[in-house]
């Protein structure tokens, strides 16, 4: 599948007249809890020519292919990406940490990664992950039967928020790295049991609610709700990002 993805990225470059700077996996495969039938969520950052950026006609700031059951491929223009980087867009910061990279230019990724610790706003990131986890717990995990995968869509952001609060740093993307924050062996065992099922179950698998995890999530999110407003709010000047944009324009 990697070869297919790389070929699709090359086709997008040619058909859209763009240059891809970086492409990675962004979904459950990168997070570390894929199902056998999980699709591939490919995300990329691209640039256009100086001539296109200087046109009075605005160019689209996203491109991609139609989504199917196997592939979801889409990308953001470099200018859009850097604007979101400045705003501490959490999904973008995750892409830049992905353990599955399909393409990267020689220096682009390293240059952005060096800026990440200084540009990431702890409060903005905390609010993002807190909202994700809270909404999933409230909307998806309170029924008589729930989708198995939704537990991981609540656990991962809850732990990312907790990481930001406790470590005051950008959280890692991968679930296994976030799990080190859990000190309760019963919670770890419960998660292991769900992981074992998810490795062989399809994306639509339903289970009865795990009340132990629901209670733990509720307690953690209540704690995070109190702590996130106390986190520092950061907004850097765009100068370094402007320089990076000018350097990497196609």
N, C-alpha and C positions, 0 to 999 in steps of 0.2 A: 504493500500500500504506500510506503514511503516514496517509491519511484513514481507511482501514479500521482501522488500529491505534488511532487517536484515538477512533473510534466505539466500538470494543471496550472501551477504557478507561472511556469514559463509561457504557457499559452495566454494567460491573463496579461503578462507583461507585453507580449507582442500585440494582442488585440486592443489593449487600452493605451498603448504607447507610454508605459510607465516603467520605472525601475524599482524593484523590490529591495529594500534595505535589510529586512528582517522578517522571517516567517517562522511560526511555532505552533505547537498544539496548545489549546487553551482550556479544554473541558476536562471531563472526568478522567481521561487517559493521562493528562498531565497532573491532575490533582492526586491520582494514585488509587482511584476506586472505580475502574471501568467494569462494565458488564460485558459478557461475550458479544452482545449485539450493539454495544455503544458505537455511535457514529464518531467520525473524526472532525473535531472543531478546530479548523485551521484559521489562524489570524495572522495578518501581515501588515507591515508599514511600508509605504511606497512614496516615491517622489516623481514629480513631473519635470519638464524642462523649464529653464528660466523664462523662455518665451511664453510658455503657457501660464506661468505664475504672474507674468506682467501683462497679460491680456485683460481687456475690460470685461470680457465674458468670464463669469465665474465657472470654474470646472467643478464637477462632482468631487466631494471629499471622501467618498467611499466607493469601492468597487468590489465585485465578487461574482460568484457563480450561483445559479439557482440551487437551493438546498434540496438534497434528496436524502434517502434513508441512511446513506453511508457517509456522504461528504457534506460538510458545511464550511465553505471557504469564503472568507471576506476580509477586506483590508481597509485601513484608514490612510488618508493622505498624511504626509509628514507634518504639514502645518497643523492640521486637525489634531494629530497625535501629540505634538508638542504643546498645544494649547491645553489639552487634557492632562498632560504630564504636569504642567504648571498648576493645575487645579487638583492634583493628587488623585486622579481617576484610578481607583483601585484595580479594576480589570486590566488596565494598561500596565500598571506596575506588576501585575501577575504575569502578563505575557512576557515581560522582560526578565522574568525569573524561570520561565518554563524549562523543565528538564528535557523536553523534546523539541529540538530546533531543526527546522527543515532547511533554513538558509539564513546566513547572516553576512553582511559586508565585513570587510576586514576590521574596521574600527568602530562602526556605528553602535553596536550593542555595548561594547566596553565603555564608550564615552557616556552613554545614557546611564549605565549601571553605576558609574562613579558619581553621577549627580543624584541618584535616587535617595540616598540617606538624607541629603540636605533639602531636597524639594518635597519629600513626602510629609504631608500634614497629618500628624497623629490624630487630631480631632476629626478631620474629614474622613480619614480611613476608618476610625472607630465608629463613627456614625454610619458609614456605608455597611460595614459588616454587622453591626448591631441590627440595623433595619432588615438586612437579608435574613438573618437567623430568626429574628422575631416574627417576621411575616410568614416564614416557612413553618415555624412551630405553630403559629396561630391558625393558618389557613390549611395546612396539609397534614398535620400530625394529631388532630383532635377527633378523628372519625373512628368508626368501628373497624374499618380497614384502611390502611394507608399504603402508599407506594414506598417500597423499601428504599429506593434511591433518595427519597426526600429526607431521610434521616441524615444522610451525608451532606445534603444541601443545607441542613440546619447546623450540624456539628462543625463543619469546616469554618463557616463564617463566625460562629460563636467562639471558636478557639482562636481565630485570627484577631477578633476583637479583644479577647483576653490577653493575647500575646502583646498587642499594642499597649494595653494598660499596664501589664506587669513588666514588660521588657523595654517599653518606650522606644521601640524600633519598628521598622517595616517588617511585617510578618512574612514568613516563607509561604510559597504557593502550595507546597505538597502537604497532604494530610498527615503523613507519618511524622513529619517534622513538627507539626503543630501538636500532635498527640502527646508529646513529652510534657505538656503542661498538666495533663490529667494525672493526679496522684491517687485517685480512688481505683483500686484493683477491680472492684465490681463493675465500674463503668468501662474500664478497659476490656474486661472479659465480654461484656455485653456488645461492645463495638466489634470485637474480634468475631463474635458469633454472626453479626450482621455482615461483616466483610466476607466470611466464608460462604454465606448464602449468595451474596452479590456476585462473587467470582464465577458462579455457575448459573445464576438466574438471569432472565432477560430484564429489559428496562421497565416492563410493565408489571413486574412481580409485586403482589400485594401481601402485606403481613398485618397481624394485629398490632396495635400500638405497644411499644415497649415503655411501660410506665416509669421504669427506673430512669431511662434516658430522658423522658419528657420532664420528669421532676428535676433532674440534674440541669437540663437546658433552661428550665424556668428560673432556677436559682442563679445560674451563671449569668443569664441575661438581665435579671434584676440587679445583680451586682454591677454588670457593665453599664447599665442605664444610669446608675449613680456616678460612675467613674468617668465616663466619656466626656461629660461637660467640663471636667477638670483638666483634660488633656490640653497641651499647648496647641494653639491654632497658628499655622504657619503659611505665609504666602511670600515666596521669593520673587525677586525681580526677574524679568525674562531675558536679561542680557546674554547669559550663557546659552540659552536655548535659541535665541536669535542667531548667535554665532554658529551653533550646530546646524541650524536650518540652512544657512547660507553655504556652509561647507558641503552639505550632502545633497543639495539640489542637483538634480540630474543634469 
